[in-house]
Amino acid sequence: MAGLKIRLFTDEMIHAHLASTLRSLGYDALSCQEAGRANQGISDEEQLAYATRNDRAVLTFNMVDYVPLDHAWKAAGRSHAGIIVSPAIEDMGLLLRYVRRHLDRYPQEQQFNVLLWLDRSPVS
């Protein structure tokens, strides 16, 4: 398996193709769409709970909701499998390179119960 064992769940805002492309490269990724959880009005908190139950870190462009959600869970003594946030990135190739770098850089233990910003510095 590629990466350092972070199991990824991509939020509804992220094209499902990213997860399937990551899987083709050996990463463990599941999209919200593939899980049957898209376009159903499922709250961000329930999406995070689903990802956590399935031991998956959430990748999202939704900073407005997930940053406070991370704080609220920690204040309530709840743990999650990780949150990776980023401003929206439309270029799928660029997003793929950033996400692969993240998955290859951080082991699952360092992502657990931590909100990390996706490194958007230049990738070669």
C-alpha positions in Angstrom: 0.0 0.0 0.0 1.2 3.5 -0.9 1.4 6.2 1.8 1.8 5.9 5.5 -1.5 4.1 6.2 -3.8 7.1 6.5 -7.2 5.8 5.3 -8.9 8.8 3.5 -12.5 9.8 3.1 -13.1 12.6 0.7 -15.8 15.1 1.5 -18.7 15.8 -0.8 -17.0 19.0 -2.2 -14.2 16.9 -3.7 -14.7 15.2 -7.0 -15.1 11.4 -6.5 -12.5 10.8 -9.2 -9.7 11.8 -6.7 -10.5 8.8 -4.4 -10.6 6.3 -7.3 -7.3 7.7 -8.7 -5.7 7.4 -5.3 -6.8 3.8 -5.0 -5.3 3.0 -8.4 -2.0 4.3 -7.1 -2.2 2.0 -4.0 -3.7 4.4 -1.4 -6.8 3.6 0.7 -9.3 6.2 -0.3 -13.1 6.4 -0.3 -15.2 9.2 -1.6 -18.4 10.5 -0.1 -20.1 9.7 -3.4 -18.9 6.1 -3.4 -20.1 5.6 0.2 -23.6 6.7 -0.9 -23.4 9.8 1.4 -23.5 12.6 -1.2 -26.4 14.9 -2.0 -28.5 13.7 1.0 -28.1 16.7 3.3 -26.0 14.7 5.7 -24.4 17.1 8.2 -20.7 17.7 8.3 -20.7 16.3 11.9 -22.3 13.1 10.8 -19.8 12.8 7.9 -17.0 13.2 10.4 -18.6 10.6 12.7 -18.9 8.2 9.7 -15.3 8.7 8.7 -14.2 8.2 12.4 -16.3 5.0 12.7 -14.5 3.7 9.6 -11.1 4.9 10.8 -10.7 7.4 7.9 -9.4 11.0 7.9 -11.6 13.5 6.2 -10.2 15.5 3.3 -12.3 18.7 2.8 -12.4 22.1 1.2 -14.9 23.1 3.8 -12.8 25.1 6.3 -15.7 27.2 7.5 -17.4 24.1 9.0 -14.7 21.6 9.7 -12.3 23.9 11.7 -15.0 24.7 14.3 -16.2 21.1 14.2 -12.7 19.9 15.2 -12.7 22.4 18.1 -16.1 21.3 19.2 -15.2 17.6 19.2 -12.1 18.2 21.2 -13.9 20.4 23.7 -16.4 17.6 24.1 -13.6 15.0 24.6 -14.4 13.3 21.3 -11.7 12.0 19.0 -11.7 11.7 15.2 -9.4 9.9 12.7 -8.2 13.3 11.4 -9.2 16.2 9.3 -7.2 17.6 6.3 -8.4 21.0 5.1 -7.6 23.1 2.1 -9.0 26.0 0.1 -10.7 24.6 -3.0 -8.2 23.3 -5.6 -9.9 22.9 -9.0 -6.8 21.4 -10.8 -7.2 17.7 -10.2 -3.6 16.9 -11.1 -2.4 19.5 -8.6 -4.8 18.3 -5.9 -3.6 14.7 -6.5 0.0 15.7 -6.1 -0.7 17.6 -2.9 -2.8 14.8 -1.4 -0.2 12.2 -2.3 2.5 14.2 -0.6 0.4 14.5 2.5 -0.4 10.8 2.6 3.3 10.0 2.0 4.5 12.4 4.7 2.2 11.8 7.7 1.7 8.5 9.4 -1.7 7.6 10.6 -0.7 8.2 14.2 0.2 11.8 13.5 -3.1 12.4 11.7 -5.3 10.9 14.5 -7.4 13.5 16.2 -5.5 16.3 14.4 -6.6 19.0 11.9 -3.9 19.5 9.4 -3.8 22.0 6.5 -2.9 20.5 3.1 0.5 21.7 2.1 0.0 23.7 -1.0 3.6 24.7 -1.6 5.0 23.8 -5.1 5.3 20.1 -5.9 7.8 18.9 -8.4 
